[in-house]
């Protein structure tokens, strides 16, 4: 594949087929290839190892691969396919096999379901999904199972009309050209810490919005000291950029957060002038706000962890959003960590 492909990790479960469909449409919108990867079941891996060790030419060269055959049939029934579709049957543990193929293929993203065939039905996030999202060298999109779809929303986080309390403006940095009605439906939601989020996370969110022809909603949280009048779960408090120059009625922390957002987003606005942007500064819990926003989002994009903390653990915000979001979540690592040092 000449361009970086989209990898879909499948195991034949309904959860992975939702991820496969999401990956198929993502590859189509980006005009790139689709690499369908699945880890062989234990019995097939044992057979492959036995045949290799015995060097027996009488043994059939091909072993049973029911998942690969089934997925091929599913894609053959799809209304459209990316320019190139390739299949890979992998050996080893699921997280390690997917981590290796992601490192080798250098994909645009790796897409997988939130749960596979194993585990308990009540799990919000499977161990394989968590492990891959925590260690992969590329962005990982986790598509939640159907039970987590927002009421009235489309499957897999497909577009749904707007979110109340959010100020929309077009690519104009002064917010003077609002988009047409419905332009923010199915938006890409970006969780942004203006001082810490790596540039790779912003680039991924804007590129995805450009490919989809939709809006980027940027959500940042600011700390609020506890007080008797604090309102829990209040709607987004948003100030348009043109209002930042006057006194306004917003709290200083909110105004400062919006200023920091505007400064950080300036290079992305120049690079993607066709992408409308919404800015939201919210008090308190960033993860909770992003989960709320996921009800009407096509995709929520978060950074994996602080770029300067060389930890293998996922950040608390990314972990919470993965656990509870109502639609697909992209966990993006710092792809060029040396540049963020």
matplotlib code that plots the C-alpha trace (Angstrom):
import matplotlib.pyplot as plt

x = [0.0, 1.6, -0.2, -0.4, -3.3, -6.1, -5.8, -9.0, -8.4, -11.1, -12.0, -15.3, -17.4, -20.1, -17.9, -15.1, -17.5, -18.6, -14.9, -14.4, -17.3, -15.9, -12.4, -13.8, -15.5, -12.5, -10.3, -12.7, -12.9, -9.1, -8.6, -6.2, -6.0, -7.5, -5.5, -7.7, -5.8, -6.8, -4.9, -5.3, -7.1, -5.0, -5.8, -4.6, -1.5, -0.7, -1.2, 1.1, 3.8, 3.5, 3.7, 6.7, 8.6, 7.9, 8.7, 6.1, 5.3, 2.2, 0.5, -1.9, -0.2, -3.4, -5.0, -8.5, -9.0, -12.8, -12.4, -10.5, -13.1, -16.0, -14.6, -13.9, -17.6, -18.7, -16.6, -17.7, -21.2, -20.2, -21.5, -18.0, -14.4, -11.2, -8.8, -6.8, -7.8, -5.4, -5.7, -3.2, -3.5, -1.3, 0.2, 1.0, -1.0, -3.5, -1.9, 1.6, 0.6, -1.3, 1.5, 4.0, 1.9, 1.2, 4.9, 5.7, 2.8, 3.0, -0.7, -2.8, -4.7, -5.6, -9.3, -10.7, -13.8, -14.0, -14.6, -13.8, -15.1, -13.6, -14.3, -17.4, -20.5, -20.5, -17.0, -16.9, -13.5, -11.7, -8.2, -6.9, -8.4, -6.8, -3.4, -3.3, -4.5, -1.8, 1.2, 0.6, 2.9, 0.0, -3.3, -5.8, -9.6, -11.7, -15.3, -17.7, -20.2, -23.9, -24.9, -23.0, -24.7, -26.3, -30.2, -31.4, -27.9, -26.7, -24.6, -20.9, -21.0, -22.3, -23.4, -26.3, -27.4, -25.7, -25.0, -26.6, -24.6, -21.7, -20.7, -20.0, -17.9, -16.3, -12.7, -12.6, -10.4, -12.6, -15.7, -17.6, -18.7, -20.9, -21.3, -24.5, -27.2, -26.2, -22.6, -21.4, -23.4, -21.1, -18.3, -14.8, -14.3, -10.7, -9.8, -7.1, -4.7, -3.3, 0.1, 0.6, -1.3, 1.2, 0.9, 0.3, -3.1, -4.2, -3.1, -5.0, -8.2, -8.0, -7.1, -10.0, -12.4, -11.1, -11.6, -15.1, -16.0, -17.0, -16.3, -13.7, -15.0, -12.1, -12.9, -10.5, -11.2, -10.1, -9.9, -12.6, -12.2, -15.1, -17.8, -21.4, -22.7, -20.8, -23.3, -22.5, -23.1, -23.8, -23.8, -20.7, -19.7, -18.3, -17.1, -16.5, -13.0, -14.2, -15.5, -12.2, -11.0, -13.6, -14.4, -17.4, -19.0, -16.9, -14.7, -11.0, -10.0, -12.4, -11.2, -7.6, -8.3, -10.0, -7.1, -4.7, -6.8, -6.9, -3.2, -2.5, -5.1, -3.8, -1.3, -4.0, -6.5, -3.9, -3.2, -6.8, -8.7, -11.7, -12.4, -14.8, -13.9, -15.8, -14.1, -15.4, -13.9, -15.5, -15.1, -13.8, -13.9, -12.5, -13.3, -16.9, -17.4, -15.8, -18.0, -21.1, -19.8, -19.4, -23.2, -23.3, -19.7, -18.4, -15.1, -13.5, -9.8, -7.6, -3.8, -2.6, -0.5, 1.6, 4.5, 7.2, 6.1, 7.8, 5.2, 3.6, 0.3, -2.5, -3.5, -6.6, -8.6, -7.9, -8.7, -12.0, -13.1, -12.3, -14.3, -17.5, -17.7, -20.9, -19.0, -15.6, -12.5, -9.1, -6.2, -3.2, 0.4, 3.1, 4.3, 7.4, 8.2, 11.6, 9.9, 7.8, 10.7]
y = [0.0, 3.3, 5.5, 4.7, 2.2, 2.0, -1.2, -3.0, -5.5, -8.2, -11.5, -12.2, -10.8, -8.3, -5.7, -6.1, -6.0, -2.6, -1.6, -3.0, -1.0, 2.2, 1.4, 0.8, 4.2, 5.9, 4.4, 5.5, 9.0, 9.2, 7.5, 5.0, 1.2, -1.1, -3.8, -6.3, -8.1, -10.8, -13.1, -16.8, -18.9, -21.1, -24.3, -22.7, -21.4, -24.8, -26.4, -23.9, -24.5, -28.3, -28.2, -25.9, -28.0, -31.4, -30.1, -32.6, -31.9, -34.1, -31.8, -29.3, -25.9, -24.0, -24.4, -23.5, -19.7, -19.2, -15.6, -14.6, -16.4, -14.8, -11.3, -11.6, -12.4, -9.5, -7.0, -8.5, -7.4, -3.9, -1.1, 0.2, -0.8, 1.2, 1.2, -1.7, -4.3, -6.7, -9.5, -10.6, -13.6, -13.0, -15.3, -14.6, -12.8, -10.3, -7.1, -8.0, -9.2, -6.0, -3.8, -5.5, -5.1, -1.5, -0.8, -2.5, -1.1, 2.5, 2.9, 6.1, 4.5, 1.1, 0.5, -2.1, -2.9, -2.2, -5.9, -9.1, -12.6, -13.1, -11.5, -10.7, -9.2, -6.4, -5.1, -1.6, -2.1, -5.3, -6.0, -6.3, -2.9, -1.3, -2.9, -1.9, 1.6, 2.0, 0.6, 1.0, 3.3, 4.7, 6.3, 3.7, 4.1, 2.1, 1.6, 0.9, -1.9, -1.2, -1.1, 2.2, 4.0, 7.2, 7.0, 8.2, 8.3, 6.4, 3.3, 3.7, 7.4, 8.4, 12.0, 13.4, 17.0, 19.5, 19.9, 22.6, 25.5, 25.4, 28.4, 27.6, 29.6, 29.0, 28.9, 32.7, 33.2, 36.0, 33.8, 36.1, 33.4, 30.8, 27.6, 26.6, 24.9, 21.3, 21.8, 20.8, 17.6, 14.6, 16.8, 15.6, 16.5, 17.2, 17.1, 19.8, 20.8, 23.9, 23.5, 19.8, 18.0, 17.0, 18.5, 15.0, 14.9, 18.2, 17.2, 13.9, 15.6, 18.3, 15.8, 13.6, 16.5, 17.6, 14.1, 14.0, 17.6, 18.4, 20.6, 20.3, 21.0, 21.8, 21.1, 22.2, 22.1, 24.6, 24.1, 25.7, 26.0, 24.4, 26.7, 26.7, 28.0, 25.5, 23.9, 20.3, 19.2, 22.8, 23.2, 24.3, 27.9, 29.1, 32.6, 33.3, 34.5, 38.0, 38.5, 37.8, 41.4, 42.9, 42.4, 40.0, 38.1, 35.0, 33.9, 34.8, 31.1, 30.5, 33.6, 32.5, 29.0, 30.3, 32.6, 29.7, 27.5, 30.3, 30.7, 26.9, 26.4, 29.2, 27.1, 24.4, 27.0, 28.2, 24.6, 23.6, 26.8, 24.7, 23.1, 25.0, 25.2, 25.4, 26.3, 25.3, 26.0, 23.9, 23.9, 20.8, 17.4, 17.1, 13.4, 13.8, 16.7, 14.6, 11.7, 14.0, 15.4, 11.9, 11.5, 13.6, 13.2, 11.2, 10.8, 12.0, 12.5, 12.4, 12.3, 9.0, 10.6, 13.6, 13.7, 14.3, 11.4, 8.4, 6.1, 3.0, 3.9, 5.7, 9.1, 9.3, 11.4, 9.0, 6.0, 7.4, 8.5, 5.0, 3.4, 5.5, 7.2, 6.7, 6.7, 6.0, 7.3, 7.9, 7.6, 9.3, 8.9, 11.5, 10.2, 12.5, 12.7, 14.3, 17.3, 17.8, 17.4]
z = [0.0, -1.1, 1.4, 5.1, 5.4, 8.0, 10.0, 11.2, 13.9, 13.8, 15.5, 14.0, 16.9, 16.5, 18.3, 15.8, 12.8, 14.0, 14.1, 10.6, 9.2, 10.8, 9.4, 5.9, 5.8, 7.3, 4.6, 1.9, 3.2, 3.3, -0.1, 1.4, 1.7, 4.3, 6.1, 7.9, 10.6, 12.9, 15.3, 14.6, 17.2, 19.4, 17.5, 14.2, 15.8, 17.2, 13.8, 12.2, 14.8, 14.4, 10.6, 10.8, 13.3, 11.6, 8.1, 6.8, 3.1, 3.4, 5.8, 4.1, 3.6, 4.6, 7.9, 8.9, 9.2, 9.8, 10.9, 7.7, 5.5, 7.4, 7.2, 3.5, 3.0, 5.1, 3.0, -0.3, 0.7, 1.5, -0.9, -1.6, -0.8, -0.4, -3.4, -1.8, 0.7, 2.2, 4.8, 7.4, 9.8, 12.8, 15.4, 19.0, 21.7, 20.4, 21.9, 20.9, 17.4, 16.7, 18.2, 15.9, 12.7, 13.6, 14.0, 10.6, 8.5, 10.0, 9.5, 9.6, 12.5, 13.9, 14.6, 16.9, 19.0, 22.7, 23.4, 21.6, 22.0, 25.4, 28.7, 30.6, 28.9, 31.4, 30.7, 29.3, 27.8, 27.0, 28.1, 24.5, 23.5, 26.6, 26.0, 22.3, 22.9, 25.6, 23.7, 19.9, 18.0, 16.0, 16.8, 18.0, 17.4, 19.8, 18.6, 21.5, 21.5, 20.7, 24.4, 24.8, 21.8, 23.0, 23.0, 19.6, 18.2, 15.2, 15.6, 16.2, 17.0, 13.6, 13.2, 15.3, 15.4, 17.6, 21.3, 23.3, 24.7, 22.2, 20.2, 16.6, 14.2, 10.9, 9.8, 10.2, 13.4, 14.5, 14.4, 12.0, 9.5, 11.3, 9.4, 7.8, 9.9, 10.8, 9.8, 13.3, 13.4, 13.7, 14.7, 15.8, 19.4, 20.6, 24.2, 24.6, 27.3, 25.7, 27.4, 27.3, 24.5, 21.8, 18.3, 16.8, 18.6, 17.2, 13.7, 13.8, 14.9, 12.2, 9.5, 10.4, 10.4, 7.0, 5.6, 6.9, 6.0, 9.5, 12.5, 15.2, 18.7, 21.1, 24.7, 27.5, 31.3, 33.9, 37.7, 39.8, 43.5, 45.4, 46.7, 47.8, 44.5, 42.3, 39.8, 38.9, 35.3, 34.0, 30.2, 28.3, 29.0, 25.8, 24.6, 20.9, 20.1, 19.2, 22.7, 24.4, 23.8, 26.1, 29.7, 29.2, 32.0, 32.1, 35.0, 34.6, 34.4, 31.5, 29.6, 30.1, 28.9, 25.7, 25.0, 25.4, 23.1, 20.5, 20.5, 20.3, 17.5, 15.3, 13.3, 12.7, 11.5, 8.9, 7.9, 7.6, 6.7, 5.5, 8.9, 11.1, 14.8, 18.0, 21.2, 24.6, 28.1, 30.8, 34.6, 36.4, 34.9, 31.4, 31.0, 31.9, 29.4, 26.6, 27.4, 27.2, 23.9, 22.5, 22.4, 19.2, 18.0, 15.0, 17.0, 20.2, 20.0, 23.1, 23.8, 25.3, 28.1, 29.0, 26.4, 29.0, 31.3, 29.8, 31.4, 29.9, 31.7, 29.9, 31.2, 33.4, 30.9, 28.0, 30.2, 31.5, 28.0, 26.6, 29.4, 29.1, 25.7, 23.6, 20.3, 18.8, 20.6, 19.0, 21.5, 19.9, 21.2, 20.8, 17.5, 17.5, 21.2, 20.6, 19.2, 22.3, 24.8]

ax = plt.figure().add_subplot(projection="3d")
ax.plot(x, y, z, "-o")
ax.set_aspect("equal")
plt.show()
